[in-house]
Amino acid sequence: MAATGAKKYTKTSGKTREFAVVATGGKQYLVRDGEILRIEHLPRVGVDDTVEFEHVLLYSDGERTIVGAPDIPGARVTATLRKHGRNRKITILRFHSKTRHRRKKGHQQRHSEVRIGAITFEKTNTAA
């Protein structure tokens, strides 16, 4: 059986060795060019708008790997928002024995689905 509640599923457009790790919504995601990613909800972004992730924590092009401290200056990941959605409903039940007290709540987390467009890395001269 497949694991439920997975945050990411992959549909890549080709074989690429370039990847990056970006931080958004309090989580970190490993991204590649052309990948479809389900992330935390982006509230002020419309469908088919371009989103730019500037918090790139790691970048690799297959030959070299650059790790940020905490971010990599000059690295950006652009993506296009495909759709907004909501995850499966989660039911929360609380029961207190001997008092006939029950409490039932539900929650549906919102998410946004993006297609990763390009991973760019521009070398900046940070030596003073």
N, C-alpha and C positions, 0 to 999 in steps of 0.2 A: 504494500500500500504506500501511496505517496504521502509525504509529510504535509500536514495541513498547516496553514498559517505562515507559509514561506513568504518572505519579503521580496524575493528576487526570482525571476525566471529569465532565461537567456534565449534570445533569438539573434544570433550574430549574422552580419551580412557577409563576412569573409574571415579568413584567418589573419589575425593580427597579433603581433607579439607586444604591442604597446598597450600598457594599462596604467591605471592610476588608482589611488585610494582617496576618496573625497569624504568630507564630513558635512552632513546636513541633517537637520532635525534631531540633533543629539546622537546620531548614529554614524557609523563609518561604512562605506560601500566600496567594493572593488569594482571598477568600471572599465569597460573596453569600448572601442568605437563601434557604433551600430547596435549596442545592447539595449534591451528594454528593461527598465528598472522600476520597481514599485517602492516609492519612498514616502516619508511622512508628508502630510498635506501641505501644499504651498498655497497660502490663502489669497494672495494678491496677484496671481498669475492666471491668465486665461488660456483656453485651449489653443494650440498651435503657436503659442508665444515661445520665445527663446529664453532659456534660463541659463545663467552663468554661475558655476560653482567655483568660487575663488579659494576655498579652504581645501587645497590639495595637500595631502599629508605625505604621499609617496608617488613617485613617477618612475616608470621603467619603459625603455624602448627596446628591450631585448638584449642590448649590449651593456648598457649602464643603468644603474639604479640610484635614484636620488631620494634621500629621506629628509623631510623638512624638520625644522625645530621651532615651533610645531608645524608651520606652513612653509611651502616652497614659494619664494617670491618669483613672480613671472609665470607661474603655472596656472592654467585655467582649463576647465572642462565645460563645454557648452552642450546643452541638451534642448530638445523640443518637447513641450508638454503635450502629451497625447490625450489624457482624460483625467478627470477626478472621479473618485469612487469611494465606496465604503466597504470595509472588510465584513466577514461573517459576524453575525450577532453573537455576543458572549453573554451567557446568563449567569448572574451571581445570586446564589441562594445563601441566606443566613438563617440558622435555626437555633433557637434557644430551647433546650429541653425543660420540661416540667412547667413551662409558663404559657404554652400554646402561642408562642411568638414566632412568626415567620416573616422574612423580608425577601422580596424578589426584585432584582434590578437587572437591567440589560444595558449593554454598551456596544456601540459600533464605531470602531476607529476609522477615521477618514484617511485616505491616501491619495497620492498623485502618481500617475504613471508617465514616465519620461523616456524618450529615446535619446541615447547619448550620441551626440553629433561629432564633436572633434575634441581631441586632447591636445592642447598646445603647451609648449614649454619654451619660454624665451629666456635665454641666459642674461642675467643682469650682473653688472659689476658691483658687488657689495664690498669689495676690499677698500679700506680707507687709507 
